[in-house]
């Protein structure tokens, strides 16, 4: 696959952003390449297009598949595996959000809940420290509850909520 200058710029930037989000640069670049590609690609095509080792591509594809961001496909008449990224950006967003929630936020909330329970009997931890631990736990609980509510909404409703933006504040003012 021949990359245009715009595609190359996009892919390189996405790789750079990936590193800032804690994602391997090659993983992010492969994801962006597959998202931009007009058709599913083989691992060999990906390696050749990006100029990275085939082994690195295989490892990166496995990670992308584990996140649910890339699907394995078979093309009639071709025995090789082909890969494509999710085309819908909302599906991509929620796949990433679900994985981050499961891998990072859910375990954190479990530890925070344990800390809150232990704080009740703990005589050595100061009241302000206990209050702060409980505040973080409550914040995360609210955030995850809100996320769960947003996750269940249909896509058109989510788009309207995003477009409302700060206008929501007007709806919440007393006397309305």
C-alpha positions in Angstrom: 0.0 0.0 0.0 1.4 3.4 -0.9 0.9 6.1 1.7 0.1 9.6 0.6 1.8 12.4 2.6 -1.4 13.1 4.4 -1.8 9.5 5.4 1.8 9.3 6.5 1.4 12.5 8.6 -1.8 11.1 10.2 -0.2 7.7 11.0 3.0 9.2 12.4 1.0 11.6 14.6 -1.3 8.8 15.8 1.7 6.8 16.8 3.1 9.8 18.7 -0.3 10.3 20.5 -0.4 6.6 21.3 2.9 6.9 23.3 1.4 9.8 25.2 -1.6 7.6 26.1 0.5 4.7 27.2 0.2 2.7 24.0 3.1 1.4 22.0 3.9 3.6 19.0 3.7 0.7 16.5 0.4 -0.5 17.9 -1.1 3.0 17.4 0.4 3.3 13.9 -1.0 0.0 12.8 -4.4 0.9 14.2 -4.4 4.2 12.3 -3.1 2.5 9.1 -5.9 -0.1 9.2 -8.5 2.6 10.0 -7.4 4.6 6.9 -7.0 1.6 4.6 -9.7 1.1 2.0 -9.5 -2.7 2.4 -8.3 -5.3 4.9 -4.6 -5.8 5.0 -2.2 -8.7 5.7 0.5 -8.5 8.3 3.1 -8.6 5.5 1.4 -5.6 3.8 1.3 -3.7 7.1 5.0 -4.4 7.9 6.0 -3.3 4.4 3.9 -0.2 4.4 5.1 1.0 7.8 8.6 -0.3 7.5 8.5 -2.3 10.8 9.5 -5.9 11.6 6.9 -8.6 10.8 7.3 -9.9 14.4 6.4 -6.4 15.7 3.3 -6.3 13.5 2.2 -9.7 14.8 2.5 -8.7 18.4 0.8 -5.4 17.8 -2.1 -7.0 15.9 -2.6 -9.4 18.8 -2.8 -6.5 21.2 -5.2 -4.6 18.9 -7.4 -7.7 18.7 -7.4 -8.1 22.5 -8.7 -4.5 22.7 -11.4 -5.3 20.1 -10.1 -2.6 17.8 -9.0 -4.9 14.9 -10.8 -7.9 13.4 -9.3 -10.9 11.7 -10.8 -11.6 8.3 -10.4 -14.2 5.7 -10.5 -13.3 2.0 -11.8 -15.9 -0.4 -8.9 -17.4 -2.5 -6.2 -16.1 -0.1 -5.0 -18.3 2.8 -3.4 -15.4 4.6 -5.0 -13.6 7.5 -6.3 -10.1 6.8 -7.0 -7.4 9.3 -9.3 -4.4 9.5 -10.0 -1.7 12.1 -13.4 -0.9 13.4 -14.9 1.6 11.0 -17.3 3.2 13.4 -15.6 5.8 15.6 -18.2 5.3 18.4 -17.5 1.6 18.4 -13.8 2.4 18.6 -14.3 4.9 21.4 -16.4 2.5 23.5 -14.0 -0.4 22.9 -11.1 1.7 24.2 -13.3 3.0 27.1 -14.5 -0.4 28.1 -11.0 -1.9 28.1 -9.6 1.1 30.1 -12.5 0.8 32.6 -12.0 -3.0 33.0 -8.2 -2.8 33.2 -7.7 0.4 35.1 -10.8 1.9 36.8 -12.6 -1.2 38.0 -9.5 -2.5 39.9 -8.9 1.0 41.3 -12.4 1.2 42.6 -12.1 -2.2 44.2 -9.0 -1.0 46.1 -10.6 2.3 47.1 -13.7 0.4 48.5 -11.4 -1.8 50.5 -9.5 1.2 51.8 -12.8 2.8 52.8 -13.8 -0.3 54.7 -10.4 -0.5 56.4 -10.6 3.2 57.3 -13.6 2.6 59.5 -11.6 0.5 62.0 -8.2 2.2 61.4 -7.2 4.4 64.3 -3.8 5.4 62.8 -5.1 7.1 59.7 -6.1 10.7 60.2 -9.7 11.9 59.6 -8.7 14.2 56.7 -6.8 11.3 54.9 -9.9 9.1 55.4 -12.1 11.8 54.0 -9.9 12.2 50.9 -9.8 8.5 50.2 -13.6 8.4 50.5 -13.9 11.4 48.2 -11.8 9.7 45.5 -14.0 6.5 45.8 -17.2 8.6 45.5 -15.8 10.5 42.6 -14.9 7.3 40.7 -18.3 5.7 41.6 -20.1 8.7 40.2 -17.9 8.7 37.1 -18.4 5.0 36.4 -22.2 5.3 37.0 -22.3 8.2 34.5 -20.3 6.2 32.0 -22.7 3.3 32.4 -25.7 5.5 31.7 -24.0 7.1 28.7 -22.9 3.7 27.4 -26.6 2.5 27.2 -27.8 5.5 25.2 -28.3 5.2 21.5 -25.7 6.9 19.3 -28.0 9.8 18.2 -28.7 10.7 21.8 -24.9 10.7 22.6 -24.3 13.0 19.6 -27.0 15.4 20.9 -25.5 15.4 24.4 -22.1 16.3 22.9 -23.6 19.0 20.8 -25.4 20.4 23.8 -22.1 20.9 25.6 -22.3 23.7 28.1 -25.9 24.5 27.2 -26.8 21.8 29.7 -26.0 24.2 32.4 -28.9 26.4 31.3 -31.2 23.5 31.7 -30.0 22.9 35.3 -30.4 26.4 36.6 -33.0 26.9 39.3 -36.4 28.1 38.2 -36.4 26.3 34.9 
